[in-house]
Amino acid sequence: MHAPGGAALRTRLWVVDAAAARLAFAVTASDLPSPHLEPLLEADEVTAVAHPGHVKLQFDLHGLVLVRGAASAVLQSGLPDELLRFQRRETYRVCPPISAPVAYLRHPSIPDMSLALRVLDLSLGGCALRLPDDVPMLAPGTRLGGVTIELDLNTRLHVELTLQHVTHLGPAAEDGMQGMHDGAGTPGGARLGCEWRLRRLDDERTLQRWIDQAQVRLRMEQRAAQRVA
């Protein structure tokens, strides 16, 4: 748990009382007294973050109170109105369909050259772009500002990219992924692995929602293919 002022407390979820719409968190003897406990109880905003496996869960705590017993104590709050689930970048990436998304940017060495690069995969932390053979190569460490990622017709992100690594693609580098071929069906180009910084506060939530929907679509397509087979 943490509050905007810097107060933080590590605890564990003890009870989920659905009937009473309450959560209870364990408080150990070492936490009482704690210089961080009172600021948490007095804060207007308290956020809980948990990491079950490779997933990050985040939610706000409302009405946080300390309930003391004879031998123990618990922190209680109401059930959260919203639970955010974030997939860690290193464990899951979305390989989008061939028609989308696209990154729109200008070549850093040739400002007059506008680029529309296919997004090979993406995650909360970054993306991989396909650079065609006929575009001048970029070097790792290059920073790209003013990039627009068009996820679909109604969803766009404004990001700043840092190129982390370059992998040249060829007939043997298809890796089972769609989109490594140009419109003529000829393999080639380079895969640009980029880290990005989202420029708007709501973009991370928008991106997570898009990734979740892409996962659902992928599962539905796999099940449909299995039924046909």
N, C-alpha and C positions, 0 to 999 in steps of 0.2 A: 504494500500500500504506500502511496505517496501523495503529498499535498503540494500545491504550488509554491509554498514557502520553503520547501526543502525537507520537511519532515518526512520520514520514511520508516516503515516497520515491515520486517519479514515475518510472515505468519503462514498458517495453513488453513484451508477451508475445512471446517469440522462438521457442520450440519447444514443441509438444505431443507428447510421446512416449507414445502410447497403450500400446505394448507394455510399456514400463517403468513405466507409470502415474506419469509425472513431468511437471512443467512447468518451463520455463526462462525466466527474465526477463533482459533485457539490462541490464548495468550499465556505464555510461559511465565514462571516465577521470575526469570531474569529480566522480563520486560516490565516488571513492576518494582519500583517506579522506573519510568523511562522518560528521558528528556524529549523523546519524539512522540510519545503517546498523547499527551495533552494537546500539542499543536494539531495532531490529526483529528482529535475529537472536536476541537474548536474551529477547524477549517470549514469553509463553505463548500469546497470541492475536494473530494478524495477519490483517487483513481486506484483500482486494483489491477495488477498485471500478473498473469500466470503463464508458465511455459510447460504445458503437458506435452512431452515428446518434442516434435519438431514444429509445433504450432504455438503461436502467441495469442493469448486471450486477454482482452482488455474491457473493463466496464467501470462505470461510476458507482460509487457507494452513496446511498442516501440515508440520512438519519442514523449515522454511526454513533453507537453508544457502547459504553463499557458496563458489563454486568458482572458483578463480583459474587462469588460463592464462598462457602466456608473454606474450600481447599483449592479453588481454581477460579479463573475468570475467563470471559469470552467477550469478543467484540461482536455486536449485532448490527445488522443493517437490513433495509428492505431489499427485495429482489430487484436487480437492475432492469431498467426499461429496455436497454439495448446491450447486446453482447457482441463485441467486435472480434473477429477471428482473422489472424494474419498468418499466412504461410511464409516460413523463412525461405529466403532466396535460394540457399544452397540445396534445398530439398525438393522444391517443386517449381517447374517452369511450364508455362503454357506455350504450346506450339499452335499458333492460330491457323485458321483456314487460309487457302491460297489467295483469297480476294482481299484480305485485310489482316492486320493493320499496316499503316505506312508512316514512315518518319519523313517529315518535310524540313529541310535545312539548306544552308548554303555551304559550299565547300570552303573550308577555312583558308586555303591558299589561293582560291579563285573566287572572290566574293560575288562575281557576276554569274557564277554557275549555281543554279538552283537544283537541288537533288530531291528525289522522292525514292527513298530506300525501303525495300521490303523488310518488315520485322520478322525475323525467324523464330524467336521466342522472347518471352518477357517474364519478369517477376516484379515483386515490390521494389527490388533494389536496382534493377537495370534491365537491359535488353541486348539482343544480338541482332545486328543489321547485316544485310547482304549488300556489299559494294560491287557493282558490275566491273568487268574487266576494262571497260573503256573509260573509267573514271580514275583520275590520279589517286594514288594510294595515300592513306593517312598513317601517321606514325603513332604508336602507343604513347600515351600521355597527352595527346591532343585534347583540348577542351573545345566543346561545341556549344555555343550559346544560341538562344532563340530557336530551339527545336520544338516543333509541334508533332506530337504523336497522335495520329488519327486512328483510334481503336475501331470505330465504326462510324457510320454517317452522323450519329448523334453524340459521340463521345470523343473529346479531344483533351490531351494533356499538354501542358507547356513545361518543358524540362530543359535542364542544362546537362549535357553529357560529358563524361570523361572517358576517353578510349583506353581500355585496359590491356587488350591483346588483339592481335590480328592472326587469323588462320586462313591460309589459302585453300580454296575449294577446288576440287577436281572430280573426275569420274569415280575415284575411289573414296571420296569424302562425303558421300551422300548421307551416311549416318542414319538412314531411315527417316529423315525429316523432309517434309514437303518444303518447297520454296527455295531450294538451292539451285534451281535452274532458271534461266531467263525465259522470256516469252517464246523463244524459238526452240526451247527444250534442250539447250546446250549447257552443260555444267560449267562452272567457272566462277570467277570473281573471288571475293574474300569475305570472310565472316568477321565482323567487327563486334567484339565483346565490350559493351559499354556499361559503366555505372552512371546512374542518373540522380539528379536532385530535382525534386518536384518543386515548382514555383508557387503553387497555390495550396492553401491549407486543406481544402476538401479533396485534393487530387488523390491522396493515398487511399481514402475511403472509396472513391470512385473506382480506382484501379483494383482494389481488393474485391469489390463487387463484380467487376468485369471478369476477373480471374476465376471467382467462384462460379459464375455463370458459364464460363468456358469449360470448367471441369465438369459441370452438369451436362453440357452438350456433348462433351467427349464420351462420357459414360453412356449416354443414350445412344450415340452412334456405334459404340462398341457392342452394346447389347443388341442393337438392330442387326449389325453385321453377323453376330453369333447366331441369331435366329435364322437369317438367310442361309448361312452355312449349314 
